[in-house]
Amino acid sequence: FNLWSQLLRLTHPMPSTLRKSGKMSKASQNRKTLLDKVVYFFTWLSINYSVHINTYMMDPWERRIF
């Protein structure tokens, strides 16, 4: 839940600030940068999620099995 609140805090102001600062000529460029940020964020999130699963979930699960 804490991670999702941070995610909302990080992603929510992005489109509004882009809309405020970006003119019609810069709309495509802003869309590209926002897409890059989203892609980068989700790759970072997947890496952190896999690390979190490996360290906190798999360890006790393996201990239970062996």
C-alpha positions as CSV (number, residue, x, y, z in Angstrom):
1,F,0.0,0.0,0.0
2,N,2.9,2.4,0.8
3,L,4.4,1.6,-2.6
4,W,1.1,2.4,-4.4
5,S,0.7,5.7,-2.5
6,Q,4.3,6.6,-3.6
7,L,3.4,5.5,-7.2
8,L,0.3,7.8,-7.1
9,R,2.3,10.7,-5.7
10,L,5.0,10.2,-8.4
11,T,2.8,9.6,-11.4
12,H,-0.2,11.9,-10.6
13,P,1.4,15.3,-10.9
14,M,3.3,14.3,-14.1
15,P,0.5,14.7,-16.7
16,S,-0.8,17.9,-15.2
17,T,2.6,19.6,-15.2
18,L,3.2,18.3,-18.7
19,R,-0.1,19.7,-19.8
20,K,0.6,23.1,-18.2
21,S,4.2,23.5,-19.5
22,G,3.6,21.9,-22.9
23,K,2.2,23.8,-25.9
24,M,0.4,22.2,-28.8
25,S,3.7,22.0,-30.8
26,K,5.4,20.2,-27.9
27,A,2.5,17.8,-27.3
28,S,4.1,14.8,-29.1
29,Q,7.4,15.4,-27.4
30,N,5.7,15.5,-24.0
31,R,3.8,12.3,-24.8
32,K,7.1,10.7,-25.7
33,T,8.9,11.8,-22.5
34,L,5.9,10.7,-20.4
35,L,5.9,7.3,-22.1
36,D,9.6,7.0,-21.5
37,K,9.0,7.8,-17.8
38,V,6.2,5.2,-17.6
39,V,8.3,2.5,-19.3
40,Y,11.3,3.3,-17.0
41,F,9.1,3.3,-13.9
42,F,7.5,-0.1,-14.8
43,T,10.9,-1.7,-15.5
44,W,12.2,-0.4,-12.2
45,L,9.0,-1.6,-10.4
46,S,9.3,-5.1,-12.0
47,I,13.0,-5.3,-10.9
48,N,12.2,-4.2,-7.4
49,Y,9.2,-6.5,-7.2
50,S,11.2,-9.5,-8.3
51,V,13.9,-8.7,-5.8
52,H,11.3,-8.2,-3.1
53,I,9.7,-11.6,-4.0
54,N,13.0,-13.4,-4.0
55,T,14.2,-12.0,-0.6
56,Y,11.0,-12.0,1.4
57,M,8.7,-14.5,-0.2
58,M,10.9,-17.3,-1.6
59,D,13.2,-17.5,1.4
60,P,10.6,-18.7,4.0
61,W,8.8,-20.7,1.3
62,E,12.1,-22.6,0.6
63,R,12.7,-23.0,4.3
64,R,9.3,-24.5,4.7
65,I,9.9,-27.0,1.9
66,F,13.5,-28.1,2.9
